[in-house]
Amino acid sequence: MKTNEKLAFFMELVNCNYNLHYWHFDRDFHLLETDWPNDLFSGDFFDFIGFEELISRQISASNHTPLLLEAESNLLWIAAFEVQAHTVKDIHMVGPIFGAHDTYLLLRKKLDSYELSVQLRASMKKIFEQIPTVPSNILMQYAVMLHYCLNGEHITVNDVSFSNASSSPQMDTASLSGNTHAGIWVNEQLLCKMLSEGDPRYKEALQKCFSLSHGINADYGDSLRSHKNNCHVLLTLCSRACIRGGLSPDIGYDLNDYYAQKIEYCKSMTDANRLCAQMLEDYVSRVQDVKNNPSVSNIMRNACEYIKAHLTEPISIEDLAKRTGYTEYYFSHRFKKEIGCSVNDYILKEKIEHAKLLLSGTTKSIQTISDDLCFSNRSYFFTCFRKLTGMSPSEYKNTFRK
């Protein structure tokens, strides 16, 4: 199979998932071919943003492994080298790619700040809308595959490097005094141990950590940003500790992603502190459930967690059974045996528990809560709520919001 045939097959595979384009340059960075369909990124664009210099530097260092080239605002291309007799013959690039979900919004904001005609701005925005966002781990795998297509050589993602023409200058060697973090390690380990055991006294250990350290010692010029970063560190420590304590890794990582996004939504340090308290309580309560119910299998525990995470969506026994690989009959039988109630009773109980939280802690109407939790109508919601709590939704709301 010839190199051009391999490349064509590679691009065909890549474009099954993402709409990426191909550039082919000679060693002197003269464009030989591309399937990019418009004038944006044409001409001297790659030279203008510094890519040509980065590629020349890589070649001069006799390093022929792929690069992930980053332009301003996290806009990326993969660059790989076709090598013959230990010399770079041609350069092949794949892109453009957004490296983060907010890159498109950042570029739109930057476009709006320029004095462009309405027609040109609209045209450029339309192009940006078509650029896919691809996770960096996938990009690195594509770079490895592209290198293999060009050279028949096996490399790993560790051989792929990021490069940016506007990278920050190298910082001075760190000054390591060795005496500014006394006691923090011991107390962090105590905190993680308590979290992994579901020990409610974790709050005491957390307070001790706060008294010894204010978190990451770096000046961000933004106190809220600094506080959020510390929240992310605490979230990571907590999630890993709880997974070590028996929490399902799937649940632990899903919760990590959920709370990481919630942290970014916080508008104040007060909001972030409240969220962290909720986050820790959530993780610890889940570990306690695992410890208190050792007879419940991971499969059934994961099913319960899935139900809790999807209360605002229709949930069927058929879907739950498919997730486990069991038949509906076997799944229902095993669920009742391990959990102690039927699947439908468990779903209803969790929905009512969530409704209680919404009634007491939000301003949502009873009708909205009923709709959000997928009850067929308000009357059925009313009947179920009274059956499980002994009072109507309105009575509960009036009682617990006083």
N, C-alpha and C positions, 0 to 999 in steps of 0.2 A: 504494500500500500504506500503510495507516494505521499510526501509531506503535505502537498496541497489537498490531497484527498482526506488525509487525517484531519487537517484544519477544518475542512468543510464539514466533516462528520462531527467534530468537536463543537463547532458553532451551532450545528443543527441540534445537538443534544442540549447545549446551554439554553438555546432559545425555546426549548420545551417549557422552561420555567420563567425565564427572564428575557426581555427584549434588549439584547446587547448587540453591539456593532463591532466591526473589525477594521483595523488599520494595519497596513503593511508598508514598512519603510526599509530603505537600504541602510547600510552601515553609517552613511553620512546624513541620515535622517531626511532623505528625500522621499516623499510619499510615492509609493508605487501603485497602491490600490486601496480602496475602502468601500464599504457598503453604507456608510453614513449618508443620509439622504438630503441634507441641507447645508447651508453655508456656515452655520454656527460650528465652531471648533475647526474651521478650515484655515488655509493659508499658514501664517506663522503663529497660529494660536499656541501650539505646544511649546514653541520656542519662547513665546511671550510669557507664559506662565512658569517657565523654568524647567520643563520636562526634558528638553534636549540636553541641558547641562547635567541633570541628574543621571540620565542614561549614559552620557559620555563619561561621567565620573565612574559609573559602574563598570563600563567596558575598560577604561584605563586601569582600573584596579584588578583586571583579569577575573572579575567576578561575573559569571554568566548565569547566575540564578535569577529568577523572576523578581520583579519589583511591583509593589502596589503604589502607584503614583497618586499623590493627593494634591489637588488644586485647592484654591480657597473655598471655604464653606463645605468642606468634606465631600467634594466631588472627586471621584476616583476613576482610574484606569489600571488595567493589568498590563504590564510590559514584560515580554519574554524574548529571549535571544535565540536565534537559530545559529548554531555553531558548527563550523567545518574546520577540521585540522586545528582545533584549539583557538580559532579566530572567529569573531562574530561576523556572520555574513549578512543577516538581515534582522530587523527588529519588528516584532509583532505586538500589537496592542488591542485590547478588548475593553470596551466601555461605551459611553460613560455610565457611571454607577453612582447612586447616592449611598453614602456610608451610614446614614442615619435617617430616621423618619422625619426629623424636623428640617433636614437640609433644603427640601423644596421650599418650605416656608421662609427660611432664611434668605434664599436666593430671590424669592418674590419680593421680600421686603427691601433687599438691596436694589433690585430693579426699580422699585417704586421711588427710591431716593435719587435716581438718575433722571436727567431731563431728556427723556426719550419720547418719541411720538407715540400716540396711543396705539397706532397700528403695529409699530415695532415692538412695543412692550407686550402687546397681546400675542404677537407671533412668537416671541421668546418664551413667554409663559406656557404657550401651547407645547413648545418643544420640551420644556422642563417637566411638564406633566407626564410625558411619555418615558422619562428616565426612571428605571426601576430602582428600588431600594433593596440591596442584597446584604445579608449579614456578613461580617468580615470573615468568619470561619468558612463560609461557603466560597467567598472570593479566593481565599488562600488555597482551597482545594482546586478551584478552577485554574489558578496559577500553576499548581503542580501538574495538573492534567495538560495544560497548554505546553509546558516545558517538555513533557513526555512526547507529545505529538511532534514537536520540533526536533527533538534530539534523541528520542528513544531511551532517555536516562531517567531512572527512578530517583526522585528526591522526596523530601517530606516538607510539611508546612513550616517546619523550623528553618528551612532554607530560604523561605520567602520573606522579604523585608519591606517595610513601609518607607516611603521617602517623600519629602516635602521640601520644595525650594525655599519656603519661608519658615523652616524649623527654627525654634528658639536656640540661642547660643548655648553651648555647654556650660553648665553651672560649675562653680568651684567645688573642690572636694569637701564633702560634708565634715563638719566639726563634731566629733563624737566625744562628748564629755563623760558619758557613762554614769552620771550621777543625778540626772534630771528626771528619771522615771522610776525612782525607788518605790517598790511596793506595788506598782501597777500590774506587773505580770502575774504576781501571786493572786491578786484580787480578781483579775480577769479570768484566771483559771478557776477560781472559786465560783464566780458568776456563771461561767459556762457549765461547771459541774452541776450547779443547782438547776439551771435551765434543762440540762439533759435528764435530770431526775424528776422534773416537774415539781421541784421544791418551791412552795409559795414564798419562802424567805429570800428568794432571789432579789427582791426589792432592797433588802439591806445591803447585799453585796454590790448591787448597782449603785446605791448611794455612796458606798465606800469608794468605788471606782471614780465617781464624779468628784469626790473630795480630793482625790489624788491627781486627777488629770482633767483638763478641759477638752480633751480630744486631740485631733490632728493638729500639730503645731505648725501651721502654715497660714500665711496672710493672704487671703483671697480678695481683700478689699470689699467684702460683702458678708456681713455677719450672718444673714439668713442662709447664703450659700454654704458658708462654713458649718453652720448648724445642720443643714441637710446632709452634708458629707459625713458628719459624725453619726447621724441617724442611719445612714447607709452602712457604716462600719458596724454599728450595733446590730442592725438587721442581719448582716452576714454572720457575725459571731453567734447570734441567737439561732438562726436557721440551721447552721452546721451543728451546733451543740444539740439541738432538739432531734436532728436526724440521727446523731450518735446515740441519743437516748431512746431510739426506737420508732420515731416518727417516720412514716413512709417518705423516701427521698422524693417521689413524685409530688406528694403533698407539700413537703418542705420547700422544694424549689418553686412550685406554683405560688405558694404564699409569699416567698421571697420576691418574685416578680410583681405580685399584686401590691405588696407594701412598698416596694421600690418606686412604683408609679405613683402611689398615694403620697409618698414623701415629696415627690416633685410637684404635686398639686398644692402643697401647703403654702399659704400666703404669709404666714407669720411663724415665729419661733414657738408661740403658744400652741398653734395648730400642730406643729411638728412634735412638740412634747406630748400632747394628747394622743396623737397617732402612735407614737412609740410606746406609750403605756398600753394602749389597746393592742398593739402588735405583740408585745411581750405576753400579755394576758392570754391572747389567742393561742400563741405557740405553746405556752406552758399548760393551758387547759387541754390541748390536744395530746401532749405528752402524758398528762395525767390519765386521760382516757385510755391510752395505750397500756399504761402501767396497771390500771384498774381492771382492764378487760384482756388479760393475756390469752384467753381462749378464743378471742376473735381473730380470725385470719387476716392477713394483709389484704387479701382480695376483697373480703367483705368490708374491711375498714376503709379501703379505697372507694368502694361503692358508696358508703355512707358519706365520705368527704365529697365525692362527686355530687351527691344529692344536695348537700349543704351549699355547695358552690354554684348550683344551677337552679335555685328555688324560683327564680323569676322566668324560668323557661319550662315548657312542657317536658315532663320526665316520664318515660314509659318503662315498664319492666323489660320489654323487648330490647330497648336500647341499652339498659343496664346489663342485661344478660350477654349481649353482643360484646360489650366492653370486657367481660370476664372470659368469654369463650364458652360459656355454659349455655345449655338450653334454658328456656324460660322456666320450665317446671323445676329443673334441678337448682337453678339460681334462687327461685322463690323459696324452695324447701330449705336450702342451706342458709339463706338469709334469715329466715324465721328461726331456725335452730340456733344460729350464732348470736343474732341480735335480740331475739326474744319477742319480735312482733313481725307482722307482715310488711312487705315493702311499701304498700300503699299507706298503711298506718304510720310507718316511719316518715314517709314523705309529708303526710298531713301534719304530724307532730312538729316536724322541723319548720314547716311553713307557718304554723301558728306561733311557734317560738319567735320566728323572724318578724311576724306581724306584731307581736308584743313589743319588740324593740322599736319598730317603726311608729307604733301608736304612742309610746312613751317618750321617744327621743326625737321625733320629727314633727313637722307641721303638715304632713301628707294627710289627705282626707281618707276616710274609711273606704270609699269607692276606689280611690287610686291604689290603695294598698291591696284591696281585693283583686283589682285588675293586674297589678304588678306581679302578684303571686299566682296568677293564672287560675283563679277560682272562676267557675262557670258564670256565677252571678253573685251579687251582694248577699242575697238571701241564703245561699249555700255557705258563703263565708261566715255569715252571722251564726248559722246553725253549728258549724264546725267549731267556731271560736268558743261559743257558749258551752258546748259539750266538753271541751278540753280545759277550759279555765273557770267555768262556773259563772261567768258574767258575759255580757255582750261587749262587742268592740268599743262602743261609745262609753259604756260604764267603765271599762278598763282604762280608756284614754282619760276620762275625767278623774279617775282615782289616782293614776300614777303621774299625771302632769300637774298636780297641785303643788 
